[in-house]
Amino acid sequence: MRKTGQRIDAQTNRRRLVDTVGRLLARQGTLTLTQLATESGVSRSTTYRNFATPTAAIEAFIDEFLTEFEPAVTTKPATSSDPLQQLTDLCTRWGMLVEERSHALIHVRSTEGFLARVRRGDPIIGRIHRIVSNTIEDAIDQGGLPALDVDYAVFLWNLLLDPRELLDLAEHRNQSITQATHELTTDYLNMLQHFTGTRTQWPPLRLRR
């Protein structure tokens, strides 16, 4: 029984730590493990058991974000009259989750390019690429999109729906990030549907497994 209680305590502490990572990133854009322990109310020893470095704590925060994002797109609908519905749902879910964490997410943006990070085998960007590319490929298979360069389509998705750009657009237009995402998704789908297929194809990405 004690072990069950210990597991619950460990889960509760990790939950508090990850939530605190988001608050610290949103407020100051960085963090130390000492700050994380103090702000969360979790002991320093427990904090260090969960995260060896601040980078590990930030990666846990991002991993949770992607874990919430992924279920919206990993299960294909049984039937749908709209072959673009799954891709639309993906973008909508992304916008909702970004709205919840926007000011934290903008501080974890890398100076390295999206495709460069995919090719390098970055686990976070590779995961995003896989989720989005699979959904785009499904839309092509269902006839909702023409045959197109999927890597280029994912690249465009990242450009339009980057958390920093979503926040910038929403604040500039005095609207919510969810509203901004809806408008950009409409424009994104229109662009994809009008690809002619005559573009020079990019070489395929070589992803590390």
Secondary structure, DSSP 8 states (H G I E B T S, - for coil): -HHHHHHHHHHHHHHHHHHHHHHHHHHHS---HHHHHHHHT--HHHHHHH-SSHHHHHHHHHHHHHHHHTHHHHS--S--S-TTHHHHHHHHHHHHHHHHHHHHHGGG--SS-HHHHHHHT-HHHHHHHHHHHHHHHHHHHTTSS-S--HHHHHHHHHHHH-HHHHHHHHHHTT--HHHHHHHHHHHHHHHHHT--S-S----------
